[in-house]
Amino acid sequence: MLIYEAWWIRYFRSDMRLKDFYSSILRFPVAGATLPILGFLLLGIYGKNIWLIFSVIILGVGHIGIHLQHLKELKRTKIEE
């Protein structure tokens, strides 16, 4: 979660454009979507909570998938270069 907080700090210190919002940090693609999902997945594993793990996987597929789709569209249309 510290990496996620660092990503937000970097975003708010940037020009806050779409390409900044969909940026990566430490090789985590679309870090704003990937890192919180990873955090909750690890929490579920640590707590041995199968329902949390199952829910996070479903949430992650949609949440990360939508962000990757938006990033692909952003690169294709080259918005705010």
SEZA-469614 format. One record per residue (C-alpha): x negated, y negated, z. Coordinates in pm, whole numbers, plus 50000, padded with zeros to 5 digits. Last residue first. Example, Ala and Ser with C-alpha at 12.3 -4.5 7.8 and 13.67 -1.06 7.14 Angstrom:
2
<c1->48633 c2->50106 c3->50714>
<c1->48770 c2->50450 c3->50780>
***
This chain:
81
<c1->49980 c2->48591 c3->47452>
<c1->50328 c2->48521 c3->47580>
<c1->50521 c2->48790 c3->47394>
<c1->50314 c2->49012 c3->47167>
<c1->50621 c2->49182 c3->47015>
<c1->50463 c2->49528 c3->47019>
<c1->50258 c2->49467 c3->47334>
<c1->50565 c2->49346 c3->47522>
<c1->50772 c2->49636 c3->47390>
<c1->50511 c2->49884 c3->47516>
<c1->50501 c2->49706 c3->47852>
<c1->50881 c2->49716 c3->47877>
<c1->50879 c2->50090 c3->47803>
<c1->50607 c2->50146 c3->48063>
<c1->50816 c2->49953 c3->48316>
<c1->51126 c2->50157 c3->48233>
<c1->50936 c2->50483 c3->48269>
<c1->50780 c2->50380 c3->48599>
<c1->51121 c2->50312 c3->48752>
<c1->51308 c2->50599 c3->48590>
<c1->51059 c2->50879 c3->48648>
<c1->50963 c2->50730 c3->48983>
<c1->51318 c2->50724 c3->49118>
<c1->51367 c2->51094 c3->49040>
<c1->51028 c2->51181 c3->49189>
<c1->51098 c2->50957 c3->49487>
<c1->51428 c2->51133 c3->49557>
<c1->51269 c2->51480 c3->49553>
<c1->50984 c2->51372 c3->49780>
<c1->51226 c2->51199 c3->50017>
<c1->51448 c2->51506 c3->50030>
<c1->51149 c2->51737 c3->50084>
<c1->51036 c2->51548 c3->50393>
<c1->50703 c2->51694 c3->50500>
<c1->50620 c2->51362 c3->50669>
<c1->50282 c2->51339 c3->50493>
<c1->50431 c2->51458 c3->50164>
<c1->50720 c2->51213 c3->50191>
<c1->50485 c2->50929 c3->50279>
<c1->50261 c2->51024 c3->49985>
<c1->50561 c2->51001 c3->49753>
<c1->50662 c2->50671 c3->49910>
<c1->50320 c2->50522 c3->49845>
<c1->50299 c2->50662 c3->49492>
<c1->50635 c2->50505 c3->49408>
<c1->50517 c2->50175 c3->49557>
<c1->50195 c2->50194 c3->49350>
<c1->50340 c2->50284 c3->49009>
<c1->50591 c2->50005 c3->48954>
<c1->50384 c2->49696 c3->49031>
<c1->50074 c2->49884 c3->48917>
<c1->50185 c2->49908 c3->48556>
<c1->49895 c2->50149 c3->48496>
<c1->49681 c2->50232 c3->48801>
<c1->49319 c2->50207 c3->48679>
<c1->49211 c2->50000 c3->48981>
<c1->49479 c2->49742 c3->48905>
<c1->49704 c2->49732 c3->48600>
<c1->49908 c2->49447 c3->48458>
<c1->50281 c2->49448 c3->48387>
<c1->50347 c2->49128 c3->48581>
<c1->50043 c2->48954 c3->48434>
<c1->50162 c2->49031 c3->48079>
<c1->50499 c2->48889 c3->48172>
<c1->50348 c2->48559 c3->48284>
<c1->50279 c2->48460 c3->48642>
<c1->49992 c2->48220 c3->48554>
<c1->49777 c2->48414 c3->48802>
<c1->49746 c2->48360 c3->49178>
<c1->50089 c2->48511 c3->49234>
<c1->49993 c2->48821 c3->49032>
<c1->49659 c2->48869 c3->49211>
<c1->49834 c2->48849 c3->49548>
<c1->50094 c2->49098 c3->49427>
<c1->49824 c2->49341 c3->49309>
<c1->49639 c2->49306 c3->49640>
<c1->49962 c2->49400 c3->49820>
<c1->49992 c2->49710 c3->49601>
<c1->49628 c2->49800 c3->49673>
<c1->49703 c2->49768 c3->50044>
<c1->50000 c2->50000 c3->50000>
***
